[in-house]
């Protein structure tokens, strides 16, 4: 492995841990869905996508979020989270990652929007068709998930400027 590969691997591990920490310690229980919660961890998923690219961001998002569900006692959602958040990280990485510097404002917007819409859709399908929640309750939770992703995007934007400088080092 080249030293750049080692560096990317280390950064990926740190970001997965940071995703776990931010997700776990900003937890707000859902008033709509039993055994569900909201958090600010999506901001770290977006940061990961910008910093390490799509494949590694999928790993960061899936693993960090999966471990947060395990730690917080939400085993019902763990494997769905692994897949849904992993794909979310991959989609975000396709838009947010540029080898040097920062993506354009439009790429940031599309990366956050499309990956967030995937996450909302993925959890809606899981909750309604796998867990058997009533579809209207699923819609309410979908709106809350969209708000969670929007807050993650708002937190990510100022972080992205620092991350762009970090990538140049």
C-alpha positions as CSV (number, residue, x, y, z in Angstrom):
1,X,0.0,0.0,0.0
2,X,1.1,3.5,-0.7
3,X,1.3,6.0,2.1
4,X,-1.7,7.9,0.7
5,X,-3.7,4.6,0.9
6,X,-2.7,4.2,4.5
7,X,-3.7,7.8,5.3
8,X,-7.1,7.3,3.7
9,X,-7.6,4.1,5.6
10,X,-6.8,5.9,8.9
11,X,-9.0,8.8,8.1
12,X,-11.8,6.5,7.2
13,X,-11.5,4.7,10.6
14,X,-11.5,8.0,12.4
15,X,-14.6,9.2,10.5
16,X,-16.4,5.9,11.2
17,X,-15.7,6.4,14.9
18,X,-16.8,10.1,14.7
19,X,-20.0,9.0,12.9
20,X,-20.7,6.6,15.8
21,X,-20.0,9.3,18.4
22,X,-22.0,12.1,16.9
23,X,-24.9,9.8,16.1
24,X,-24.9,8.2,19.6
25,X,-24.5,11.4,21.6
26,X,-26.9,13.7,19.8
27,X,-29.8,11.1,20.0
28,X,-33.3,12.5,20.2
29,X,-36.0,9.7,20.6
30,X,-38.7,9.7,17.9
31,X,-42.2,10.6,19.2
32,X,-43.6,8.9,16.1
33,X,-41.8,5.6,15.7
34,X,-41.1,3.3,18.6
35,X,-37.4,2.3,18.8
36,X,-36.3,5.1,16.4
37,X,-34.3,8.3,17.0
38,X,-32.9,11.4,15.3
39,X,-29.4,12.7,15.4
40,X,-26.7,15.0,13.9
41,X,-24.6,12.1,12.5
42,X,-25.6,12.8,8.9
43,X,-23.3,15.8,9.0
44,X,-20.3,13.5,9.5
45,X,-21.6,11.2,6.7
46,X,-21.5,14.2,4.4
47,X,-18.1,15.2,5.7
48,X,-16.8,11.7,5.1
49,X,-18.2,11.7,1.6
50,X,-16.4,14.9,0.8
51,X,-13.1,13.7,2.4
52,X,-12.7,10.1,1.4
53,X,-15.0,9.5,-1.6
54,X,-17.9,7.3,-2.3
55,X,-16.7,3.7,-1.5
56,X,-15.1,4.7,1.8
57,X,-18.0,7.0,2.7
58,X,-20.3,4.1,2.3
59,X,-18.2,2.1,4.8
60,X,-18.0,5.1,7.2
61,X,-21.8,5.8,7.1
62,X,-22.9,2.1,7.3
63,X,-20.5,1.0,10.0
64,X,-20.7,4.1,12.2
65,X,-24.5,4.2,12.1
66,X,-24.8,0.4,12.6
67,X,-22.6,0.6,15.7
68,X,-24.6,3.5,17.0
69,X,-27.8,1.5,16.7
70,X,-26.1,-1.4,18.5
71,X,-24.8,0.8,21.3
72,X,-28.0,2.7,21.8
73,X,-30.1,-0.5,21.9
74,X,-32.0,-0.3,18.6
75,X,-31.3,-3.8,17.1
76,X,-34.4,-3.7,15.0
77,X,-32.8,-1.0,12.8
78,X,-29.2,-2.1,12.8
79,X,-29.0,-4.0,9.5
80,X,-31.4,-1.7,7.7
81,X,-29.2,1.2,8.9
82,X,-26.1,-0.6,7.7
83,X,-27.5,-0.8,4.1
84,X,-29.5,2.5,4.0
85,X,-26.8,4.7,5.5
86,X,-24.1,2.9,3.5
87,X,-25.9,3.7,0.3
88,X,-26.5,7.2,1.5
89,X,-22.7,7.7,2.1
90,X,-22.0,6.3,-1.4
91,X,-24.5,8.6,-3.1
92,X,-23.1,11.6,-1.2
93,X,-19.6,10.6,-2.0
94,X,-20.3,10.6,-5.8
95,X,-21.3,14.3,-5.6
96,X,-19.2,15.7,-2.7
97,X,-15.8,14.1,-3.4
98,X,-13.3,15.9,-5.6
99,X,-9.6,14.9,-5.4
100,X,-8.5,18.4,-4.5
101,X,-10.4,21.2,-2.9
102,X,-14.2,21.6,-2.6
103,X,-17.1,20.6,-4.8
104,X,-19.2,23.3,-6.3
105,X,-22.2,24.6,-4.5
106,X,-24.5,22.7,-6.9
107,X,-22.6,19.4,-6.3
108,X,-22.9,20.0,-2.5
109,X,-26.6,20.7,-2.9
110,X,-27.3,17.6,-5.0
111,X,-25.1,15.4,-2.9
112,X,-26.9,16.3,0.3
113,X,-30.4,16.3,-1.3
114,X,-30.2,13.0,-3.3
115,X,-28.5,11.1,-0.5
116,X,-31.0,12.4,2.0
117,X,-33.9,11.5,-0.2
118,X,-32.5,8.0,-0.5
119,X,-32.2,7.8,3.3
120,X,-35.8,9.0,3.8
121,X,-37.1,6.6,1.2
122,X,-35.1,3.6,2.6
123,X,-36.3,4.1,6.1
124,X,-39.9,4.6,5.0
125,X,-39.8,1.3,3.0
126,X,-38.2,-0.5,5.9
127,X,-40.6,0.8,8.5
128,X,-43.8,0.3,6.5
129,X,-43.1,-2.9,4.6
130,X,-40.7,-4.7,6.9
131,X,-41.7,-3.5,10.4
132,X,-45.4,-3.1,9.4
133,X,-45.9,0.4,10.7
134,X,-48.9,2.2,9.4
135,X,-48.1,4.2,6.2
136,X,-49.2,7.5,7.6
137,X,-47.0,7.1,10.6
138,X,-44.2,6.3,8.2
139,X,-44.9,9.6,6.3
140,X,-44.6,11.5,9.6
141,X,-41.3,9.8,10.3
142,X,-40.1,10.4,6.8
143,X,-40.7,14.2,7.3
144,X,-38.7,14.0,10.5
145,X,-35.9,12.1,8.8
146,X,-35.8,14.7,6.1
147,X,-35.5,17.4,8.8
148,X,-32.7,15.4,10.4
149,X,-30.8,15.2,7.0
150,X,-31.4,19.0,6.4
151,X,-29.9,19.8,9.8
152,X,-27.0,17.5,9.0
153,X,-26.5,19.4,5.7
154,X,-26.6,22.7,7.6
155,X,-23.9,21.5,10.0
156,X,-21.8,20.0,7.2
157,X,-21.6,23.2,5.1
158,X,-19.2,25.1,7.5
159,X,-17.3,21.9,8.2
160,X,-16.7,21.4,4.5
161,X,-14.5,24.5,4.3
162,X,-12.1,23.0,6.9
163,X,-12.3,19.6,5.2
164,X,-11.3,21.1,1.8
165,X,-8.2,22.6,3.4
166,X,-7.4,19.2,5.1
167,X,-7.5,17.4,1.8
168,X,-4.8,19.7,0.4
169,X,-2.3,18.7,3.1
